[in-house]
Amino acid sequence: MLNFTEEKSLDAVTVDTNGDAVNIEGYKRVGIQLQCASHVSGNGVFTFEGTIDGTNWVALNMIIDNVANATANNPTRVASKTLNTNTTILVWLDEFLALKAIRVVVDVTTDGAYSATVLASE
């Protein structure tokens, strides 16, 4: 049976927020669902941070984006994702990242409720 964990880092926040840390230690596959709701104008910019020691957080600039590209061997990596409509998207961490925890950070401009859910599995 596959071992997994699902936790919210951000839950319908409406202001700039450093999300809760999500322990991913020992997991190989990590997906992140980002959501914007109650949007009228502006946007929310999601960024991602990781830690090895649980104290010092470092920006992750290699998030795998859910976009089509010319060759499946070269995933598109991004440092941030901007949502400016009521929508839900997915991004992933590369399997080679060995981290203790990650957190999602959002910078909110104007309005909207922003959420981030992390799913990690073996």
N, C-alpha and C positions, 0 to 999 in steps of 0.2 A: 504494500500500500504506500502511495506517495505521501511524503510528509510535506506540509505546506503551512504558511501563515498568511493571513490577510489582515492588514491594519490600516487605519486612516492616519495620515500625517497631517492633513488639513481637512476640516469639516465645515463647509459652508461659511468660510471667513469672508468678511467684507472690507477688511483693512490689511495693510502690509503685515505679513505674518511669517515668522520662522516656524515651520511645522514641527510636530512632535517627531522625535527620533523613532525609527522603526528598526528593530534588531533584525539583521539579515545574516548574521554570523552562521556559517555552515551551509548556507543555501547557495546554489549555483545559478538558478534562473530567477530573475527579478523583473517583474513588469509593474508599470505605474500607470494608473488610470487618472487622467486629469479632467476636471469638469468645471464648466462655467454655467451658472443658472441665474435667473432674475436679472439678465443683462439688458441695459437700455443704451448705454454709450460707454466709451472708454475701452479699457482692456485689463487683462491680468497677465503678467509675465511670470511664468514659473521657471525657477532655477533649481538646481539640485546640489546637495552637499553630502559628502561622505566622511566617515571617520574610521580610523583603525584603533584608536585608544579610547574612544568614547568621550573625549574631551575637546580635542582639536578638530574643527570642521574645515574641510577643503572643498572648494567648488569643483563639481564634476562637469567637465567640458566635453564628454564623449558619450552622451546619452544617444541611444539608437532610436531614430525617428521612424515612424510608421508611414513612410512614403515610398513610392515606386522609384526605382533607379535602373540604370541601364544594365547593371550586372549584379546578380544576387550575392556575389562574393565580396562586394564592397558596400556595406550598409552605410546609410547617411547618418552622421553623428552631429549632434547639436549641443549647444551649451544652455539653451533656453527654449521654451515654447510659449507663444503668445496666443491667448484666446480672446476673441473680441465679438463672439456671438454665443448664444446658448448652445453648447455643444459638449461632447465628450470625446477625448482622444486617448491613444495608448502610446507609450514609449517604453523602452527596455534598457537595462544595464547589460554590458558585455559580460559574458561568463568569466572572463579572466580577472575581473575586479574582485579582489578578496577584501571585503570591508566588514567591520563590526556592525555598523548602522548607517542608514541614510536618512535624510530629511528633505522635504520639499519646502521651498521658500516661494512666496508669491508677493509680487509688487502690484497693488491694485490702483488703477487710475479710474476715477469717477465712481463706478458702481459694479454690481454683480456679486454673486456668492460663489466662492471658489473652493473646490475640494480636490484632494489627492488621496488615492487609495493605493497601497503597495501590496502586491501579491508575490511572495517568494516561495520557491519550491526546490526540492533536491535536484 
